[in-house]
Amino acid sequence: MKITHVTAGILVVLASFLGAQSSQNLSLHDQVPYPVGTCADLWLDGDRLFVARRGEGFAIFDISDRTDLVPIWSGRAELFIQDIKTRGNLAICSNESGNGQAIYIFDVSNPAAPVQVSSFGSLVLPTCNNLVVRGNTIYAGCVVTGIVSVIDISNPSMPQEVGSFGSSYPIALFHDIAEVDGRLYVSWLSGGFDVRDAAANPANPPLLYSKQVPTSLIHNAYPLGSGQYVATTDEVSGGYLRIWDVSNPLSITEAATWRASPIAVMHDLRIVDHLAFITNYTEGLRVVDLRNPLNPVEIAHYDTFTGANAFTFGAWGVFPYDRDTVYVADFSRGVFAFDLSPVTTGLTASAATYNWGDTIALTLSGQNTTSTDLPIFVELSFTVQELGLGSASLIGVPLLLPSGVLAQGPYFLPLPFPGPAGPFHVTLTLSASSASDLLLYDAASVTVTIQ
């Protein structure tokens, strides 16, 4: 297959004023300061942002206006809450105050006046560092015992411990747990990470696969896309975002690494679509594009930490509302609300199926969300899924994006030659990068069938 010609058209650019750009690709819209050491993990549920407050209980914000943090409630300062999740009208909090109660459950149907429903602790779970909730089941981990407790909350007022599990690695220390599509991604610091199937058996999730990485101190793990890859973060100076190929559970291999600096300490990780949102203690929020898992590319950063000590706690928890709005809890400075990317792109085709010899009509669109002109580089490329073939560049155009409409398309891609037996699925990708350093702003793709 060969695509040989591109005729007239330039990226359509519409601009709106959203405030001056701060740092790279991230604009700070709101901040609520808190005393040092009192911010931990975040959880977002609809228009409510929940903030775990170490030694200060927890806080609830109204984020119906995505970039404004409007306080609703804050309280229960006797609790050392590290993590918080919700299920319907319930907020489930982890507690490390040492009072013997590891889990607290609150009714937050009225977020201005949460009501405690119950609390729970056991010999297996005297304290809780991190937890997830799936249906009527809580999976809560304890750093003291190194055990994950399985708790049934079919009756939230009477939690029942129905099982537990640990790591098969002798020096493992529980640290974090995530749940995605019924699978549990459990991180054990020097014990690496495990993946368990909670959908198969909620009370005793069978182990699907594990990876021991003794020197990495893995803080948390999160899957990419269909699950062929798992990303992990190292909570150690100079640690990496590591991308693991788990397509063969018996032979898990490291596919790629990325880090913000040679001394930065990574902490939290969440993935939305192809974007990894990562907090680094002293390097702030980093957004890394994992569209190609073998080549992680940073597209945005904002340093929430202003101190000079490279080993001080800073950016701690992160939760993206979607790929454009991101919330960060900084250990030293409070809660932040960010808007991501000064340039967004879109790509659509006029039809889903074409014959060889047809012309593919594409509509390309973009938006510049800064108040300043941006020099960018726009590139259009393609990949034939069945053959793994791609072009370096169909279109490579340097542009200056001012406020207002720049130009209009669409692009036309003629396919003038008869092709081999098909059909073939062709994915066309538009990317917009900074013209100065080629840092990727955004990309959009569309897949068509050639027959």
C-alpha positions in Angstrom: 0.0 0.0 0.0 1.2 3.5 -0.7 -0.3 6.9 0.0 1.6 9.4 -2.1 0.0 12.7 -2.2 -1.6 15.3 0.0 -3.3 18.4 -1.4 -4.5 21.7 0.0 -5.5 22.3 3.5 -4.2 23.5 6.9 -5.2 22.8 10.5 -8.4 24.5 11.5 -7.6 26.4 14.8 -10.1 28.0 17.1 -8.8 29.9 20.1 -10.3 30.8 23.4 -8.9 32.6 26.4 -8.4 30.4 29.4 -5.6 32.2 31.1 -1.9 32.3 30.6 0.0 29.1 30.3 1.9 27.9 33.4 4.8 25.6 33.1 4.5 23.2 30.1 1.0 22.4 28.8 -0.6 22.7 32.3 -2.5 25.8 33.5 -3.1 26.2 37.2 -6.7 27.3 37.8 -7.3 26.9 41.6 -5.4 26.0 44.7 -6.5 25.4 48.3 -3.5 25.5 50.7 -3.3 23.1 53.6 -0.7 22.7 56.4 2.4 20.6 55.5 1.8 16.9 55.8 -2.0 16.9 55.7 -2.7 15.9 52.1 -2.7 12.3 50.8 -4.8 10.6 48.2 -7.7 11.9 46.1 -10.9 10.4 44.8 -13.4 11.9 42.3 -17.0 11.0 42.2 -19.2 13.0 39.8 -19.1 16.6 40.9 -17.4 15.8 44.3 -13.7 15.6 45.0 -12.7 13.8 48.1 -9.3 14.5 49.8 -7.7 12.3 52.4 -6.2 14.4 55.1 -3.5 12.8 57.2 -4.3 13.7 60.8 -7.2 16.0 59.7 -9.8 13.5 58.6 -11.1 14.2 55.1 -12.4 17.0 52.9 -15.1 17.3 50.2 -15.1 19.8 47.4 -17.7 20.8 44.8 -16.1 20.7 41.4 -19.2 21.2 39.2 -17.2 23.9 37.7 -14.3 21.7 36.8 -11.5 24.2 37.5 -12.9 25.6 40.8 -12.4 24.0 44.1 -15.4 24.9 46.3 -15.1 23.6 49.8 -18.2 21.7 51.1 -17.0 20.0 54.3 -13.9 19.1 56.2 -13.7 17.2 59.5 -12.9 14.1 61.7 -9.5 15.5 62.6 -8.9 12.6 65.0 -8.5 10.2 62.0 -5.3 9.8 60.0 -6.9 9.1 56.6 -4.5 8.1 53.9 -7.0 7.0 51.2 -10.7 7.4 50.4 -13.0 5.8 47.8 -16.7 6.0 47.3 -19.5 3.5 46.4 -22.8 5.2 45.8 -23.6 7.4 48.8 -20.8 5.8 50.9 -17.3 7.2 51.4 -14.9 4.5 52.6 -11.8 5.8 54.3 -8.5 4.1 55.3 -7.2 5.0 58.8 -3.7 4.8 60.3 -4.3 6.7 63.5 -3.6 3.5 65.5 -6.9 3.4 67.3 -7.5 -0.2 66.1 -10.1 0.8 63.5 -8.6 0.6 60.0 -11.7 1.4 57.9 -14.4 4.1 58.4 -17.6 4.2 56.4 -19.6 7.5 56.0 -22.9 8.3 54.4 -22.2 11.3 52.2 -25.6 11.6 50.6 -25.5 15.1 52.1 -21.9 16.0 51.5 -22.2 19.0 53.8 -22.9 16.7 56.7 -21.3 13.3 56.4 -22.6 10.7 58.9 -20.5 7.8 60.2 -22.1 4.4 59.3 -19.5 2.1 60.8 -15.9 1.3 61.4 -13.8 -1.9 61.2 -10.5 -3.3 62.4 -9.1 -6.8 62.9 -5.8 -8.6 63.7 -5.1 -8.8 60.0 -6.1 -5.2 59.5 -5.2 -3.1 62.5 -4.5 -0.1 60.2 -5.1 0.6 56.5 -2.8 2.5 54.1 -4.7 2.0 50.8 -7.9 0.4 49.6 -10.2 -0.1 46.6 -14.0 -0.9 46.5 -15.6 -3.2 44.0 -19.3 -3.7 44.4 -19.9 -4.8 48.0 -16.3 -5.7 48.6 -13.4 -3.7 50.0 -9.8 -4.7 49.4 -7.8 -3.0 52.2 -4.1 -3.3 52.7 -2.0 -2.9 55.8 1.7 -1.9 55.9 2.1 -3.4 59.4 0.9 -6.9 58.6 1.7 -6.9 54.9 -1.8 -8.4 54.2 -4.7 -7.3 52.1 -8.0 -7.9 53.9 -11.2 -8.7 52.0 -14.2 -7.1 53.6 -17.9 -7.5 52.7 -20.1 -4.4 53.0 -23.4 -5.8 51.8 -24.6 -4.4 55.0 -22.4 -1.2 55.4 -23.3 -0.9 59.1 -21.8 -4.3 59.8 -18.6 -4.9 57.7 -17.5 -8.6 57.6 -14.0 -9.8 56.9 -14.4 -12.7 54.5 -10.8 -13.4 53.3 -7.3 -12.1 53.0 -4.2 -12.5 50.9 -0.5 -11.5 50.9 2.5 -11.6 48.6 4.4 -14.8 47.8 7.6 -12.8 47.9 9.3 -12.9 51.3 10.4 -9.3 51.6 7.2 -7.7 50.3 5.6 -4.8 52.0 2.0 -3.8 51.0 1.8 -0.3 49.6 -1.0 0.3 47.0 -3.9 -1.4 45.3 -5.9 -0.4 42.2 -8.9 -2.0 40.6 -9.6 -1.9 36.8 -12.2 -4.0 35.1 -12.4 -6.5 37.9 -8.6 -7.0 38.2 -6.6 -6.0 41.3 -3.2 -4.4 40.7 -1.3 -4.8 44.0 2.0 -3.2 44.7 4.4 -4.5 47.3 7.4 -2.1 47.1 10.4 -4.4 47.0 8.1 -7.3 46.4 7.1 -6.0 42.9 3.5 -6.3 41.8 0.7 -8.9 41.6 -2.4 -9.0 39.4 -5.5 -10.8 40.8 -8.9 -11.6 39.3 -11.5 -10.2 41.7 -14.3 -10.9 39.1 -13.6 -14.6 39.3 -13.8 -14.9 43.1 -14.4 -11.7 45.1 -13.5 -13.2 48.5 -10.3 -15.0 47.3 -9.1 -13.4 44.0 -6.9 -15.9 42.2 -3.4 -14.7 41.3 -3.1 -14.2 37.5 0.6 -13.2 37.4 3.2 -11.4 39.4 6.6 -9.7 38.8 9.3 -9.3 41.5 11.4 -6.2 41.2 13.4 -6.1 44.4 15.4 -2.9 43.8 12.6 -0.7 42.4 10.3 -0.1 45.4 7.2 -0.2 43.3 4.6 2.2 44.7 1.7 1.5 42.4 0.7 -0.3 39.2 -1.9 0.5 36.5 -2.9 -1.2 33.2 -2.7 0.3 29.8 -5.5 0.0 27.3 -6.4 -3.7 26.6 -4.1 -4.9 29.4 -1.1 -6.1 27.3 1.0 -3.6 29.3 1.2 -2.6 32.9 2.8 0.6 34.1 4.5 0.9 37.5 6.2 3.7 39.5 9.3 3.5 41.6 9.1 5.2 45.0 12.9 5.7 45.2 15.2 8.5 44.2 16.0 8.3 40.5 13.1 5.8 40.1 11.3 5.1 36.9 7.9 4.8 35.3 8.3 1.3 34.0 6.2 -0.3 31.2 5.9 -4.1 31.5 4.8 -6.3 28.7 2.5 -8.9 30.4 1.2 -10.5 27.3 3.0 -13.7 28.4 2.3 -14.0 32.2 5.1 -16.6 32.5 7.7 -14.2 31.1 6.9 -10.6 32.0 9.5 -8.2 30.4 10.3 -4.6 30.8 9.4 -2.8 27.6 10.3 0.8 28.4 11.2 3.3 31.1 10.9 7.0 31.7 11.7 9.4 34.5 11.5 13.1 35.2 15.0 13.4 36.6 17.9 11.4 37.9 16.9 12.1 41.5 13.1 12.6 41.4 10.9 10.2 43.6 7.7 9.1 41.9 4.6 8.5 43.8 1.1 8.2 42.4 0.0 7.1 38.9 -3.3 7.0 37.1 -3.9 6.4 33.4 -6.7 7.8 31.2 -6.8 6.6 27.6 -3.2 6.8 26.6 -2.1 9.4 29.1 -0.3 8.6 32.4 -0.7 11.2 35.1 2.2 10.9 37.6 3.1 12.8 40.8 6.7 13.2 41.6 7.5 14.5 45.1 9.8 17.4 44.0 9.0 17.4 40.3 5.3 18.0 40.5 2.7 16.6 38.1 4.0 14.9 34.9 1.8 13.8 32.1 3.3 11.1 29.8 1.9 9.9 26.5 1.9 6.1 26.3 0.2 5.9 22.9 3.4 4.0 21.9 4.1 2.0 25.1 7.6 1.3 23.9 8.4 5.1 23.7 6.9 7.1 26.6 6.9 10.8 25.8 6.3 13.6 28.3 3.7 16.1 27.1 3.1 18.3 30.2 4.4 19.1 33.6 3.8 21.5 36.5 6.0 21.7 39.5 3.8 22.1 42.6 6.8 21.9 44.9 8.9 25.1 45.3 11.4 23.8 47.9 15.1 23.1 47.4 15.4 19.7 49.2 15.2 17.0 46.5 14.0 14.4 48.9 11.1 16.3 50.6 7.5 15.1 50.0 5.7 17.2 47.5 3.1 16.1 44.9 1.4 13.1 46.3 -2.0 12.1 45.0 -3.4 12.7 41.5 -6.8 12.2 39.9 -7.7 13.2 36.4 -11.4 14.1 35.9 -10.8 13.3 32.2 -7.8 13.9 30.0 -8.2 17.7 30.3 -8.9 18.4 34.0 -6.5 17.1 36.6 -6.4 17.4 40.5 -3.3 17.0 42.6 -2.8 16.8 46.3 0.6 18.2 47.4 2.0 17.0 50.7 3.5 20.5 51.3 1.1 22.9 49.6 -2.5 21.6 49.4 -4.8 20.8 46.6 -4.4 22.0 43.0 -6.8 22.0 39.9 -5.2 22.1 36.5 -6.3 22.4 32.9 -4.2 20.3 30.5 -2.8 21.2 27.1 -2.8 24.5 25.3 -3.5 22.7 22.0 -6.1 20.0 21.4 -6.6 18.2 18.1 -9.4 16.3 16.3 -9.5 14.1 13.3 -12.5 12.7 11.4 -13.0 11.0 8.1 -15.9 11.6 5.8 -16.6 7.8 5.5 -15.6 4.6 7.3 -14.9 2.5 4.2 -13.1 3.3 1.0 -12.2 1.5 -2.2 -8.7 1.5 -3.7 -8.5 4.6 -5.9 -10.9 6.6 -3.7 -9.9 9.9 -2.0 -10.0 10.0 1.8 -11.4 13.3 2.9 -10.3 14.2 6.4 -11.4 17.0 8.7 -8.7 18.2 11.0 -9.4 20.5 13.9 -7.6 22.1 16.8 -7.9 24.5 19.6 -5.3 26.8 21.2 -6.4 27.5 24.8 -3.7 30.0 25.7 -3.7 33.8 25.4 -0.4 33.8 23.5 0.6 32.7 20.0 2.0 29.2 19.9 4.5 28.0 17.2 3.6 24.3 16.6 4.5 21.5 14.3 1.5 19.6 12.8 2.2 16.1 11.4 -0.1 13.5 9.8 1.0 9.9 9.5 -0.6 6.5 9.0 -0.3 2.9 10.1 -1.7 -0.2 8.3 -2.8 -2.4 11.2 -2.5 -5.7 9.4 0.9 -5.0 8.1 2.4 -2.9 10.8 3.5 -0.4 8.1 3.6 3.3 8.8 4.9 6.5 7.2 7.2 8.9 9.0 5.1 11.8 7.7 2.4 12.4 5.2 2.2 16.1 6.2 4.7 18.0 8.3 3.7 21.7 8.6 5.1 24.4 11.0 2.4 26.7 12.1 1.9 29.7 14.4 -1.4 29.4 16.3 -2.7 32.9 17.2 -6.0 33.7 18.8 -8.7 33.3 16.2 -9.2 31.1 13.1 -6.0 30.4 11.3 -7.1 28.5 8.2 -9.5 25.8 7.0 -9.3 22.4 5.5 -10.1 19.7 4.9 -7.1 17.5 3.8 -7.6 15.1 0.9 -5.6 11.9 0.7 -5.8 10.3 -2.8 -5.1 6.6 -3.1 -4.3 6.4 -6.9 -2.9 2.8 -7.1 -4.7 -0.5 -7.1 -4.0 -2.2 -3.8 -3.3 -5.8 -2.6 -6.1 -8.0 -1.5 -7.8 -6.4 1.4 -9.5 -5.2 3.4 -6.9 -3.2 5.3 -7.5 -1.0 8.3 -5.6 2.2 8.1 -5.1 4.4 11.2 -4.3 8.0 10.4 -2.9 10.1 13.2 -2.6 13.8 13.6 -0.1 15.2 16.1 0.6 18.7 17.2 4.0 19.4 18.9 5.9 22.4 20.2 7.9 23.7 17.2 10.8 24.6 19.6 11.4 21.3 21.3 8.9 18.9 19.6 7.2 18.2 23.0 3.9 16.6 22.0 0.9 18.7 22.8 -1.9 16.3 21.6 -2.8 13.7 19.0 -5.9 12.4 17.5 -6.5 9.3 15.3 -9.2 7.9 13.0 -9.3 4.4 11.5 -10.8 3.7 8.0 -11.1 0.5 6.0 -9.6 0.2 2.5 -11.1 -2.6 0.4 
